[in-house]
């Protein structure tokens, strides 16, 4: 039975590797619950027929099996919505409807951020529903980028004030999305926090994508280890642009 459950959970995990030229991905996913492969955090990547890349990162509140199942529902719904050509705002409205229909407790909500990188790779379109900021890697430096503040999904259904924003990109830039489990772990200073995570990322800015992700998670885990370790789900997804793109004509 345990082997069957593991096979089922592994089958529900997304394939986050991009196939084709222009982008590379690196990722880390670790549920906070023991003896499981799935948590309430979810992420996915879809490459459009026009060469665009669509990315989602989300975090369902709570830490049980019901939250993990809801995360799978939301990821698969997002993936389908992208393939059906829905806009980012339409996707969030759909995900909120699914969340409110499927959640076991009325207080359950989810933070979500979605990105679209057009084929020319000179900018990305971003919509956040209460999700934390992300890291923007640019010419050997790392900075914290904060999405436009907005309500999480399901907190006040139907009142989401989500809006698109845009971030300019250069060749070789990278965007690192994550859930708050990465920086909410206890440390000798209380918790790592956003500023501590940025300082850690700045020391690792010379590393390539997967090495950067691995070192970032290892650093946060090491700081939290003497105080019980990272206790929440942790998801990290690094998307990097590779050289000049083909401009849309």
Secondary structure, 3 states (H helix, E strand, C coil): CHHHHHHHHHHHCCCCCCCCCCEEEEEEEECCCCCCCCCCEEEEEEECCCCCEEEEEEEECCCCHHHHHHHHHHHHHHHHHHHCCCCHHHHHHHHHHHHHHHCCCCCCCEEEEEEEECCCCCEEEEEEEECCCEEEEECCEEEEECCCCCCCECCCCCCCCCCCEEEECCCCCEEEEECHHHCCCCCCCCCCHHHHHHHHHHHCCCCCHHHHHHHHHHHHHHHHHCCCCCCCCEEEEEEEECCCCCCCC
